[in-house]
Amino acid sequence: MAIDTDRQFKPINIAVATVSDTRTPDNDTSGDILAERVTAAGHNLAARIIVKDDATVLAEQFNTWIDDPAIDTIVSTGGTGLTGRDVTPEALDRVKDKDIPGFGEVFRYLSLKTIGTSTVQSRACAVVARGTYLFALPGSNGAVKDGWDGILAEQLDSRNRPCNFVELMPRLKEV
C-alpha cells in the first residue's frame, strides 16, 4: 500500500451483513472481525445485520442499504460458496449495475497463499449498484481477514495511491 500522507483520510460509512442460516450475534466471529477492522481503520460502522441465506431477502436488504444515503459501502461475509444455500452472488446480480471482476480475482490470488487450491470454491465478488459499492467475502474468519487486510483496507483508504475506491465515489452515478 502506498499511503500519500499529503492526502486527507476520508472515513466512509460501511454496512456489514453476515449471510448465514446458523450464525447468531453470539457466534458471528467473521462479522465481529469485519466490524472491528472497519472501525479500526477509521471508518464508520453504519449498520450490521445477520441475514439468512435467501437471495430474495438478501437482495431486499442490499436494496434498502443501497438506497440509504448514509451508507457508502456494503461488505458481506458468507454465502459465496458452491452449495445450494450459498446465494450471495445471486443476490448481488439482482441489484448490480456493474461488476468489479478484479476484486474476486485478487481475493482468490491472496487466498491461494493461505488455503491453496481450495480457493477455487470461492465466489467472492464485488459490484457497484446505484452509486454504492458491495463486496461479498466468504464466511470464514480467514477469508474476512484476507479480503479486508489484503484488498479493502487499501482500496477504501482515500490516501491510497495510485488510486482507490473512495476517490471514485462522487462519480459512481455518472451516466
Summary of the structure (lengths in Angstrom):
residues: 175
radius of gyration: 15.0
end to end distance: 30.8
largest distance: 48.0
contacts: 558
relative contact order: 0.20
helix: 43%
strand: 21%
